[in-house]
Amino acid sequence: MLKKIDIYIIKKYLSAFFFTMLIFTMISIIIDFSDRVEDFIEEDVTIREIIFDYYLNWMLWINGLLFPLYALIAVIFFTSRLAYNSEIISILNAGVSFRRLMQPYLIAAGLLTFLHLIGNHYFIPYGNKIHYDFQHTYIWKHNDKGKTSDVHMFIEPQTVAYIKSYRKQDSTARNIQIKRFDGNDLVFMLKSRTAKWIGPPNNWRLKNYEIRTFDGLKETLFIDKMNNFDTTLNFTPADFVEFVNQKEMMSTAELLDFIDNQKKRGAGNTKTYEVQLHKRTSEPISIIILTIIGMAVAARKVRGGMGLHLAVGVGLGASYIFLSKFSNTFATNESLPSILGVWIPNIIFAIVALYLVNRAQK
């Protein structure tokens, strides 16, 4: 059962955490609004859309990004005050071990980790869909990086598609070829001058097409340059659209399906999506690690007090972010396995946390 000291520390931690979140959120909104205000004025966008579609969902994104940093600053902030007021020394002199003192910190950190996990895997991606759609509509109008020429993809096992060019304005593919193989033997080939998307789920209208079938040395050829041919092909216009932040707009279930589909199609661009998938778990776990580091650093009463502790904490937080970006870059560039690249910062800082706990004032 929780003791009074546990409840006291948990309340201190959570109140400091949410106060830090509030301050950073207000500052972030002011900075972002000053940067976006000209776009808001120039575009035909309502105040309701700015507040509810953009900023409410943008707040989810920015706070999810900074959750571990909030935890580190909050722990250092209130623990440093406890140390400055000699409360930590009194607790230790009362016979409470340092490891026992860590328990309420870990309980509070565990609660925040759980909230961050739920947010990362479900709520934040949903909010990102809304606020990124807003930005793609009114701010980042030319941020689509999807490939539209010389596109190769597997649309089914043993079936490959080649599109010479694709025009997004009217969802039309030009010079398309569909080849189906049986082992190493070509058994079916479809060529079409144009293929226009005519509606979900994956309906296309072919014009000026020819169909060849192969049965050993026997070949059957059918050519029709006059009539249209409506059929289903296992790709859609969405396969030619790719935003830089598209991975952040997918829920975890959607991300897993996307990675699986891209691998089946031989697209070979799944590394960034795998990194994003692993980050959604590794970042919340870092809250526990940074909480232990912040407590071990701030529990010792030193000259300089809170200022020194905050300086050390901000330095450690910046080091963690730098190392995280560095290792994620290596993982994205396939220099490291994606899961290893994402978890390296946590592994290193977990070692730092154990060292600081062993060296902490007891």
Backbone hydrogen bonds, N-H to C=O, Kabsch-Sander energy under -0.5 kcal/mol:
donor,donor_aa,acceptor,acceptor_aa,energy
7,I,3,K,-2.3
8,Y,4,K,-2.6
9,I,5,I,-2.3
10,I,6,D,-2.7
11,K,7,I,-2.5
12,K,8,Y,-2.0
13,Y,9,I,-2.9
14,L,10,I,-2.8
15,S,11,K,-2.5
16,A,12,K,-2.3
17,F,13,Y,-2.6
18,F,14,L,-2.6
19,F,15,S,-1.8
20,T,16,A,-2.4
21,M,17,F,-2.4
22,L,18,F,-2.2
23,I,19,F,-2.3
24,F,20,T,-2.5
25,T,21,M,-2.5
26,M,22,L,-2.3
27,I,23,I,-2.3
28,S,24,F,-2.6
29,I,25,T,-2.5
30,I,26,M,-2.1
31,I,27,I,-2.3
32,D,28,S,-2.8
33,F,29,I,-2.9
34,S,30,I,-2.1
35,D,31,I,-1.2
36,R,32,D,-1.9
37,V,33,F,-2.0
39,D,36,R,-0.5
40,F,36,R,-2.2
41,I,37,V,-2.0
42,E,38,E,-2.3
43,E,39,D,-2.0
45,V,40,F,-0.5
45,V,43,E,-1.9
50,I,46,T,-1.9
51,I,47,I,-2.5
52,F,48,R,-2.9
53,D,48,R,-0.7
53,D,49,E,-0.8
54,Y,49,E,-1.8
55,Y,50,I,-2.6
56,L,51,I,-2.1
58,W,54,Y,-2.6
59,M,55,Y,-2.4
60,L,56,L,-1.0
61,W,57,N,-1.6
62,I,58,W,-2.7
63,N,59,M,-2.3
64,G,60,L,-2.1
65,L,61,W,-1.9
66,L,62,I,-1.5
67,F,63,N,-0.8
70,Y,66,L,-2.6
71,A,67,F,-2.1
72,L,68,P,-2.2
73,I,69,L,-2.5
74,A,70,Y,-2.9
75,V,71,A,-2.5
76,I,72,L,-2.3
77,F,73,I,-2.6
78,F,74,A,-2.4
79,T,75,V,-2.3
80,S,76,I,-1.9
81,R,77,F,-1.2
82,L,78,F,-2.0
83,A,79,T,-2.6
84,Y,80,S,-2.6
85,N,81,R,-2.2
86,S,83,A,-1.6
87,E,82,L,-2.6
88,I,82,L,-0.8
90,S,86,S,-1.8
91,I,87,E,-2.3
92,L,88,I,-2.4
93,N,89,I,-2.7
94,A,90,S,-1.2
95,G,92,L,-1.6
96,V,91,I,-1.6
97,S,95,G,-0.5
101,L,97,S,-2.1
102,M,98,F,-1.3
103,Q,99,R,-0.5
103,Q,100,R,-1.0
105,Y,101,L,-0.6
106,L,102,M,-2.4
107,I,103,Q,-2.3
108,A,104,P,-2.3
109,A,105,Y,-2.7
110,G,106,L,-2.5
111,L,107,I,-2.0
112,L,108,A,-2.2
113,T,109,A,-2.6
114,F,110,G,-2.3
115,L,111,L,-2.2
116,H,112,L,-2.5
117,L,113,T,-2.5
118,I,114,F,-2.4
119,G,115,L,-2.4
120,N,116,H,-3.1
121,H,117,L,-2.2
122,Y,118,I,-1.7
123,F,118,I,-1.0
124,I,119,G,-3.0
126,Y,122,Y,-1.3
127,G,123,F,-2.3
128,N,124,I,-2.7
129,K,125,P,-1.8
130,I,126,Y,-1.1
131,H,127,G,-2.5
132,Y,128,N,-2.7
133,D,129,K,-1.6
134,F,130,I,-1.8
135,Q,131,H,-1.8
136,H,132,Y,-2.9
137,T,133,D,-1.6
138,Y,134,F,-2.4
139,I,135,Q,-2.3
140,W,135,Q,-3.3
141,K,139,I,-1.2
143,N,140,W,-0.9
145,K,143,N,-0.6
145,K,242,E,-3.5
150,D,164,K,-2.1
151,V,163,I,-2.5
153,M,161,A,-2.0
154,F,265,R,-1.9
155,I,153,M,-0.6
155,I,159,T,-1.6
156,E,159,T,-1.4
159,T,156,E,-2.3
160,V,179,K,-2.6
161,A,153,M,-3.4
162,Y,177,Q,-2.5
163,I,151,V,-2.4
164,K,174,R,-1.0
164,K,175,N,-1.4
165,S,174,R,-1.4
166,Y,148,T,-2.3
167,R,172,T,-3.0
168,K,166,Y,-0.6
171,S,167,R,-0.6
172,T,167,R,-1.8
173,A,195,A,-3.2
174,R,165,S,-2.9
175,N,193,R,-2.7
176,I,192,S,-2.1
177,Q,162,Y,-2.5
178,I,190,L,-2.7
179,K,160,V,-2.7
180,R,188,F,-2.6
181,F,158,Q,-3.1
182,D,185,D,-3.1
183,G,181,F,-0.5
184,N,182,D,-0.6
185,D,182,D,-1.7
187,V,180,R,-2.6
188,F,180,R,-1.5
189,M,212,R,-2.6
190,L,178,I,-2.7
191,K,210,E,-2.7
192,S,176,I,-2.2
193,R,207,K,-1.1
193,R,208,N,-1.8
194,T,207,K,-1.4
195,A,173,A,-2.5
196,K,205,R,-2.4
197,W,171,S,-2.4
198,I,203,N,-2.4
199,G,203,N,-0.7
203,N,199,G,-2.3
204,W,231,T,-3.0
205,R,196,K,-2.8
206,L,204,W,-0.6
206,L,229,F,-3.0
207,K,194,T,-2.0
209,Y,224,D,-1.8
210,E,191,K,-2.6
211,I,222,F,-2.9
212,R,189,M,-3.1
213,T,220,T,-2.1
214,F,187,V,-2.1
215,D,218,K,-3.1
218,K,215,D,-2.0
220,T,213,T,-2.7
222,F,211,I,-2.3
224,D,209,Y,-2.6
229,F,206,L,-2.1
231,T,204,W,-2.6
233,L,202,N,-2.0
235,F,233,L,-2.4
239,D,236,T,-1.9
240,F,237,P,-1.8
241,V,238,A,-1.3
244,V,143,N,-0.7
246,Q,243,F,-1.8
248,E,245,N,-0.9
249,M,245,N,-0.5
249,M,246,Q,-1.3
250,M,247,K,-0.9
252,T,121,H,-1.6
255,L,251,S,-2.7
256,L,252,T,-2.4
257,D,253,A,-2.1
258,F,254,E,-2.5
259,I,255,L,-2.5
260,D,256,L,-2.2
261,N,257,D,-2.6
262,Q,258,F,-2.8
263,K,259,I,-2.1
264,K,260,D,-2.0
265,R,261,N,-1.8
266,G,262,Q,-0.5
266,G,263,K,-0.8
267,A,262,Q,-2.4
274,E,270,T,-2.3
275,V,271,K,-2.3
276,Q,272,T,-2.0
277,L,273,Y,-2.1
278,H,274,E,-2.2
279,K,275,V,-2.3
280,R,276,Q,-1.3
281,T,278,H,-1.3
282,S,278,H,-2.4
283,E,279,K,-2.3
285,I,281,T,-1.5
286,S,282,S,-1.4
287,I,283,E,-0.5
287,I,284,P,-1.4
288,I,284,P,-0.6
288,I,285,I,-0.8
289,I,285,I,-1.3
290,L,286,S,-3.0
291,T,287,I,-1.9
292,I,288,I,-1.9
293,I,289,I,-2.1
294,G,290,L,-2.8
295,M,291,T,-2.4
296,A,292,I,-2.4
297,V,293,I,-2.2
298,A,294,G,-2.4
299,A,295,M,-1.9
300,R,297,V,-0.6
302,V,300,R,-0.6
305,G,302,V,-1.6
307,G,304,G,-1.1
308,L,304,G,-0.9
309,H,305,G,-2.0
310,L,306,M,-3.0
311,A,307,G,-2.1
312,V,308,L,-2.5
313,G,309,H,-2.8
314,V,310,L,-3.0
315,G,311,A,-2.1
316,L,312,V,-2.4
317,G,313,G,-2.7
318,A,314,V,-2.7
319,S,315,G,-2.1
320,Y,316,L,-2.4
321,I,317,G,-2.3
322,F,318,A,-2.6
323,L,319,S,-2.7
324,S,320,Y,-2.4
325,K,321,I,-2.5
326,F,322,F,-2.5
327,S,323,L,-2.7
328,N,324,S,-2.3
329,T,325,K,-1.9
330,F,326,F,-1.6
331,A,327,S,-2.3
332,T,328,N,-2.6
333,N,329,T,-2.0
334,E,331,A,-1.2
335,S,330,F,-2.4
336,L,330,F,-1.1
341,G,337,P,-2.8
342,V,338,S,-1.9
343,W,339,I,-1.7
344,I,340,L,-1.5
347,I,343,W,-2.3
348,I,344,I,-2.7
349,F,345,P,-2.6
350,A,346,N,-1.9
351,I,347,I,-1.6
352,V,348,I,-2.0
353,A,349,F,-2.5
354,L,350,A,-2.1
355,Y,351,I,-2.1
356,L,352,V,-2.5
357,V,353,A,-2.4
358,N,354,L,-2.0
359,R,355,Y,-1.5
360,A,356,L,-0.6
360,A,357,V,-0.7
